[in-house]
Amino acid sequence: MMPGWELFDENEKKQVDEVMDTGVIMRFGFDGARKGRWKAREMEHAIRKRTGAAHALLVADGTAALTVALAALGIGAGDEVITAPFTFVATFESIMAAGAIPIFAEVDETLCLSPESVREYITPRTKAVMPVHMCGAAADVDALKAICDEKGILLVEDACQAFGATYRGRAVGTIGDAGCYSFDFNKTVTCGEGGALVTNSREVYERADKYHDHGHDHSMSDRGAEGHDFPGYNYRITELHAAIGLAQIAKMDRFLAIQRENKRIFKDEFAAIDEIELRKLPDPEGDAGTFVTFFAKNEETARRMARSLKESGTEGAFHWYDNNWHYIRNWGHFKGRHFVNPAASDILGGMPDYTKRAFKSDAIMSRAVSIAIKLGWNAEEAAERAKRAANAIKHSL
Ligand SMILES: *Cc1c(COP(=O)(O)O)cnc(C)c1O
């Protein structure tokens, strides 16, 4: 998509070497052997500084961050979590991993959760709303938060694709009761694999911290003697992954500047094409710039445009409607309930039959095409690619 690995340099190596120098790859314990090196802790500090969140917990990946956040917020069996049908599959996977029921509302022209449609899906069992800040830009968080506050529902932000994006001046992920980031290999800042949850609640943080490490209360350096208030799981990150993330997060301002500038070049080029309309962003200034997205006038035109873009050599062109991983239309494995082991009866009994549901989002997703903005392009390359893409779009008309 928009990966930070494009700009790996000596710094990632140096960070990893510092870990290998002691051999302590685990993030907890081994205080004597680690020579004062705490990469995961340092990365958490960097995330707090970057986002302004009061607490940050680094975990194994973004899916783990979402799962841990839901558990730490007390969301589980029988609870409904309203989310978006345009997202990566990890969103509903994490809801199910927490034991809760994924309830899909609709997306609008922002390509994020439509606040009006969220209202339609609220029931007495709704425990949380989980908007997804798709393709590097924020959902309409104020409107969603207002609904959550009014109804006494939690707000959990899936900001896995939008680390670095802001909404009205605040980092996405920090507005709800918890927010989650992914640092997987395809994200703007990467640890290889990694994720983080942020929250302003000390209590939620402490529960998450314990839950993600088998319940360890992290009260001392002797792990064997630590206490446990409740059982947990293992969603720990390693020091090696955290080390890579540390080198990456230090370059973030540069990453964002490149993405935003390259995206501007594409947008300027596309502005002259009357037959397409750019995605509506609730806060254009906070856009991290990982994708440029536009709407064609209908499904067939969008499909033709995506094909033409691919044929022109434009990498990373997506017609999301036909994509297997990001839109519910092709999630037959999920809709058909082809689970590897029997799912909890609360989920099976409480979840609507999605094979029968008609999604209004189809009308939007069928017309949406995105092009990934690469970090590796200089301005000249971006301009050349933007021209080529614009020509391919016009050619397809
Ligand atoms: C990447 C992503 C995730 C999952 O993150 P991983 O680190 O790959 O587990 C969750 N939600 C969205 C929207 C994502 O893009």
The ligand as an SDF file (V2000), in Angstrom:
LIG
                    3D

 15 15  0  0  0  0  0  0  0  0999 V2000
   -3.6830   -3.6840    8.5080 C   0  0  0  0  0  0  0  0  0  0  0  0
   -5.0350   -3.5690    9.1050 C   0  0  0  0  0  0  0  0  0  0  0  0
   -5.4330   -4.2760   10.2590 C   0  0  0  0  0  0  0  0  0  0  0  0
   -4.6110   -5.3660   10.8770 C   0  0  0  0  0  0  0  0  0  0  0  0
   -3.3350   -5.0810   11.1540 O   0  0  0  0  0  0  0  0  0  0  0  0
   -2.2110   -6.2440   11.1640 P   0  0  0  0  0  0  0  0  0  0  0  0
   -1.0690   -5.5620   11.8030 O   0  0  0  0  0  0  0  0  0  0  0  0
   -1.9500   -6.6370    9.7490 O   0  0  0  0  0  0  0  0  0  0  0  0
   -2.7470   -7.3550   11.9890 O   0  0  0  0  0  0  0  0  0  0  0  0
   -6.6700   -4.0180   10.8140 C   0  0  0  0  0  0  0  0  0  0  0  0
   -7.5180   -3.1450   10.2490 N   0  0  0  0  0  0  0  0  0  0  0  0
   -7.2110   -2.4720    9.1360 C   0  0  0  0  0  0  0  0  0  0  0  0
   -8.1760   -1.5010    8.5750 C   0  0  0  0  0  0  0  0  0  0  0  0
   -5.9700   -2.6890    8.5090 C   0  0  0  0  0  0  0  0  0  0  0  0
   -5.6850   -2.0460    7.3790 O   0  0  0  0  0  0  0  0  0  0  0  0
  1  2  1  0
  2  3  1  0
  2 14  2  0
  3  4  1  0
  3 10  2  0
  4  5  1  0
  5  6  1  0
  6  7  2  0
  6  8  1  0
  6  9  1  0
 10 11  1  0
 11 12  2  0
 12 13  1  0
 12 14  1  0
 14 15  1  0
M  END
$$$$
